Amino acid sequence: MLKVLLVDDEMFVRKGMHELIDWHGLGMEIAGEAENGLEALDRAECLQPDVIITDIRMPVLDGLELIRSVVKSPNLEPVFIIISGYHDFKYAQQAIRYGVQDYILKPIDEEEMTATLQKAGNLIRTKRKHVFLPEEQASSLMLENMIKGQVHKAEEHRYAEMLGIGHQASLMIALIEPQQGLEVRTVTLQQLRECLHPLEEDGFSIFVMEEQRGRFGLMLLWKGQISKRHVEDKLHAIHKELSEHLHADSGFYAGTLVHEICEIPRSYEEAAEAAKHKYAEQGGFVRYTDIRDKSLYVFNVNQEDVDPLILSLEERNRSACLAIVNDMFELFHARRFSPQAVTGSLLRCITGILAVVHEMGGTDAGLQRLKTLAEQSHEGWSLQLLKEAFLAALKEAEGYITQLRMEQSKGDISRIKRYIDAHYTENISLKSIAALFYMNPVYLGRLFRKSYDQYFNEYLLNLRIQEAKKLLRQTDLRMYEVAARVGFQNADYFVTQFEKIVKMSPTAYRNLLKENGQRGVQ
């Protein structure tokens, strides 16, 4: 629990504070009370409070004198909150000079006081983290607070002192993005610190933090006057050192120089804006000053631009596929597509390919590269890496579509064979069946021979002749009737084909059966 000391010469004010605020809910407790500044000073030395809430106008020792005395004490470092019935600008000005957290007018509003106490509690806990963390971790945490604008005015002096930020300092936030694509390799804060440490020198320091997964924040600190050329050279040196040390290209996105801690969030926002232009600028090095007046294209490519790519995959036209991808990625760069627009455009392509695969009876499991690419965020990618990964995924997709087509063809030829077996007595031909199954007749003929090791016409003829032999054995149908029953339009042609297969005419075949039957009877 954080300890609170209440200081006010009015007992009812102190009693009211007990009842007004949910101290336990704030993680605080009232450790003591005092009715004037002198008594409060004694209590403070004894209690070591974290928060002192004090009135200004009190007998013996007023609130400002109390604050001044406590600030000078080496053993005390509480957060001060002033409550007063007077809106005295002079008092408020002096209070701020002493680092007072807030100045609240009486009568005290519960919501205002609760919010002020919450803010004070957060400030104290953050300060304690900085004290007990190792120096490098503390600097990372402080940098995070600064870029998020979470440093209160009263704390700026302490931050400046701890980080060595003087009155004439120049500060800049830059973002670093190691570009590794699908390569699984973790870059750590320690690696970055070791890489960047040799670039530090008298008057120049680099502070590092992990801004988000796969992206790091740098605060560059120059302690004296510097030229634009010096800044430019230093930024390029950092970018070069990172790429060489990490054995991978790195995106480097820089904000502008600022001179106050309170301006650091602006430099960070500028660096983040520069990062959005990474696919539009060359070399992975982007400064906000270079892109501040340039706009980004934020829409996905149109479906009519995606359809030719999918068609080239289905037709296995690799040269057309490569040309379409090259044109698409050139468009991303030339039209200044935002990272989100590039990601959305590729997802539109991937969705279209998945739809084709699903229609062919395939599953996502056969498109692991496309699936993995679809799940990636745009951090850690250059446009070139993205293009290479996309082409590799398309190659996999082309192979899978070909495999599905072969499996589909096997399924189709089985259906076609079953159809022939059921309809061979009808007037069917290779051409009519190909039309029925939406296939090219030449392709169907080749596929049939490859699958069953005989030509289509040969298979159909054998079926008809076998059925004709059965009719000749079991019925007294005339030859023209048998021919018609098994699918021949011409009786003479039937006889010719029968003789070719059976090596005798249909009449001879029937007579032979009769002769054999008579011998069997005798």
PyMOL commands that set and color helices and strands:
alter all, ss='L'
color gray80, all
select helices_A, chain A and resi 11-20+24-26+37-47+63-72+89-97+110-132+135-147+153-163+189-199+228-246+261-275+288-291+303-314+318-334+339-359+364-366+368-374+383-423+430-436+441-452+456-474+479-485+491-502+506-521
alter helices_A, ss='H'
color red, helices_A
select strands_A, chain A and resi 2-7+28-34+51-54+79-84+102-105+170-178+204-212+215-222+250-254+285-287
alter strands_A, ss='S'
color yellow, strands_A
deselect
rebuild
show_as cartoon
